């Protein structure tokens, strides 16, 4: 991790311990603990309302947790929020930028917020890297969904963070755009960064993630590699009961979280 | 940037000054691109200026300084209540603030940048009104008067922006905020305008004079003629600051970065 925006915590990109977040009387995250290693892609799976986005929001510093610790590369994110944020890149589930700014101006703004002075050519080169150089003078709202996601991912990684948090990065994308984004996520990992993402897609979890956690009602039900989860729960009656033939990650997910509708 | 060429190599959060400069630049571009708002906040005071100095109305509204002060007040109220509050609400709805908050930028810097650009817009509007008043209506001030007036505009902008901030803090729905801002805009300006006339009765005139608009008119009127600055003007300055503190307190206490 030398040279990267990392605190040099030594092996662990993120350590979350006993995280609890409430909305009024409702406990949205209930004692979540997890660790993400350097260079790892970690997936957070869960039905709607399970607490995935709330967990990410607490890690990102958008929400103040009731209790628990968040440590990014050895830096306590609650005690040193700005320093922790400098090491983290974030793609929110729904991203908004100032409507009047062009794509080039948006990238320049966010580079500046991370203390990076970039020339116009350098900014265009960055946009070229995600296939958006021709859109530099357009507004965010004028981009397609896939282009918006690519821009969001560029901004999330513009400061070369040690840890990248992606909240449903491929939601709403067509198969081509989704596949391209998977490739980009893999390239981010190959450059040494750690990634934590949330997704509803078991296909995505299996294709992209080294390890996944299944979250429901604010609690982590299981953590393992996708193959490990299948192996571990192959004979679980809850999983066998919903499987159609060979047990899949989807069956494990449904078996552990149930078949009822969620919010 | 590209993966290979990416980013800085520091661990510490970037200097606040660097982030603030980036925000100010972006917010200034946004302000300048919003031509309709810029035009509205400058043209309305000029229309009022030429309207109040024309014909019989010139006598009804009394002291020329207060007419010019009322024009500047109209511009400031327009920028704060119809411009700032709505842009804050729209950006809050769009998730702009949430995106900014996940960067290593202190929240106060995000707000300070926005407010600084609004104060700048108010100063530009005030200069335009003062120049127009000097050139076309013969309301000339001495050098000290111009300087003092611009300081008074900065103080007044704090009050108007804090009122707008309080509205954004207390009202989460953009549609409701739009309606309430327009409703608040009229009495805020009208009381300031009428507080220095003999049109209202004694009680109403007293209320109008000490309303937010009224004290701003008193302060601006005093600043435009430093030789007439007196105890009432000082009191008006203190009341302006008190209004600003109260509304800013409400605006900060109840402001939420998200609409939901």
Interface residues (C-beta under 8 A of the other chain):
Chain A: X3 X4 X5 X6 X7 X8 X60 X61 X62 X82 X83 X85 X86 X87 X88 X90 X92 X94 X95 X96 X97 X98 X99 X100 X101 X105 X108 X109 X110 X111 X112 X113 X114 X115 X116 X118 X122 X123 X125 X126 X128 X129 X157 X158 X159 X160 X161 X187 X188 X191
Chain B: X1 X2 X3 X4 X5 X6 X7 X8 X9 X10 X11 X12 X13 X14 X15 X18 X19 X21 X22 X23 X25 X26 X29 X30 X33 X34 X90 X91 X94 X95 X96 X98 X99 X100 X101 X102 X103 X104 X105 X106 X257
